[in-house]
Amino acid sequence: MRNFLLLLFLFLFINGFSQPGNKPAGGKNRHKLIMNDTVLAKLKQFDDSVQEEARKKEELKQIEQDSQRNMDYFLQLQKERHAKEKRNAIMRIGIGVAFLILLIVGLRRRRLKK
């Protein structure tokens, strides 16, 4: 009798606490959507916040592109200025070398006349 009661309780507990099986979707178990004013207002607020975040991301992307474009332009101006300074320095060195040659030629002529 004890074994019978033990098996009966064991069988009842296993069936009572087991997980329910898979039920096909559709039919009687569909959840009803709650559509009242507060839920709709919260959904609208959430939608607006998502759109605002997307707009902010687009603005940040545009600002980043503008900053990159300005930085590229600034670097281009620096390169042009550096090239111009280099060209001017080479011209000054060339003029200095020409005057040095002229000085040497003038001094040699002066020596030769005496």
HUNORQUI-V510911 format. One record per residue. N is the residue number from 1. PHI is phi in radians with two decimals (none if undefined). PSI is psi as a letter, one per 20 degrees, with the letter a starting at -180 (999 if undefined). D_LAST is the distance of its C-alpha to the last C-alpha in Angstrom with 1 decimal. Layout:
N_PHI_PSI_D_LAST ; N_PHI_PSI_D_LAST
This chain:
1_none_g_149.1 ; 2_-1.07_g_146.1 ; 3_-1.10_h_144.0 ; 4_-1.13_g_145.1 ; 5_-1.13_h_144.0 ; 6_-1.10_g_140.7 ; 7_-1.15_h_140.0 ; 8_-1.12_g_141.0 ; 9_-1.12_g_138.7 ; 10_-1.07_g_135.9 ; 11_-1.13_g_136.3 ; 12_-1.17_g_136.5 ; 13_-1.17_h_133.4 ; 14_-1.12_g_131.4 ; 15_-1.25_h_132.4 ; 16_-1.27_h_132.1 ; 17_-1.83_j_128.6 ; 18_-1.35_r_127.0 ; 19_-1.41_q_124.3 ; 20_-1.23_q_125.5 ; 21_-1.33_r_124.8 ; 22_-1.28_p_122.5 ; 23_-1.93_q_124.0 ; 24_-1.13_q_122.9 ; 25_-1.23_q_120.8 ; 26_1.74_r_122.6 ; 27_1.53_c_126.1 ; 28_-1.45_i_127.4 ; 29_-1.63_j_124.5 ; 30_-1.31_p_122.0 ; 31_-1.47_q_120.5 ; 32_-1.53_p_120.9 ; 33_-1.30_p_117.7 ; 34_-1.65_o_118.0 ; 35_-2.12_n_116.6 ; 36_-2.03_a_117.0 ; 37_-1.13_h_114.8 ; 38_-1.20_g_113.1 ; 39_-1.15_g_112.2 ; 40_-1.11_h_110.9 ; 41_-1.14_g_108.9 ; 42_-1.16_h_107.3 ; 43_-1.11_g_106.6 ; 44_-1.11_g_104.9 ; 45_-1.11_g_102.9 ; 46_-1.12_g_101.8 ; 47_-1.09_g_100.8 ; 48_-1.12_h_98.9 ; 49_-1.18_h_97.1 ; 50_-1.15_g_96.2 ; 51_-1.13_h_94.8 ; 52_-1.13_g_92.9 ; 53_-1.11_g_91.3 ; 54_-1.14_g_90.4 ; 55_-1.14_g_88.8 ; 56_-1.13_h_86.8 ; 57_-1.11_g_85.6 ; 58_-1.12_g_84.4 ; 59_-1.12_g_82.7 ; 60_-1.11_h_80.9 ; 61_-1.12_g_79.9 ; 62_-1.14_g_78.5 ; 63_-1.12_g_76.6 ; 64_-1.11_g_75.2 ; 65_-1.13_g_74.0 ; 66_-1.11_g_72.4 ; 67_-1.09_g_70.7 ; 68_-1.13_g_69.4 ; 69_-1.10_g_68.2 ; 70_-1.13_h_66.4 ; 71_-1.14_g_64.8 ; 72_-1.09_g_63.6 ; 73_-1.11_g_62.1 ; 74_-1.09_g_60.4 ; 75_-1.14_h_58.9 ; 76_-1.12_g_57.7 ; 77_-1.11_h_56.0 ; 78_-1.12_g_54.3 ; 79_-1.11_g_53.1 ; 80_-1.10_g_51.7 ; 81_-1.13_g_50.0 ; 82_-1.11_g_48.5 ; 83_-1.12_g_47.2 ; 84_-1.14_g_45.7 ; 85_-1.11_h_43.9 ; 86_-1.13_g_42.7 ; 87_-1.09_g_41.3 ; 88_-1.13_h_39.6 ; 89_-1.14_g_38.1 ; 90_-1.12_h_36.8 ; 91_-1.12_g_35.2 ; 92_-1.12_g_33.5 ; 93_-1.11_g_32.2 ; 94_-1.07_g_31.0 ; 95_-1.12_g_29.2 ; 96_-1.10_g_27.6 ; 97_-1.13_h_26.4 ; 98_-1.12_g_25.0 ; 99_-1.14_h_23.1 ; 100_-1.13_g_21.8 ; 101_-1.10_g_20.6 ; 102_-1.08_g_19.0 ; 103_-1.12_g_17.2 ; 104_-1.12_g_16.0 ; 105_-1.10_g_14.9 ; 106_-1.12_g_13.0 ; 107_-1.20_h_11.3 ; 108_-1.18_h_10.3 ; 109_-1.12_g_9.0 ; 110_-1.12_h_6.8 ; 111_-1.18_g_5.6 ; 112_-1.16_h_5.6 ; 113_-1.26_h_3.8 ; 114_-1.37_999_0.0
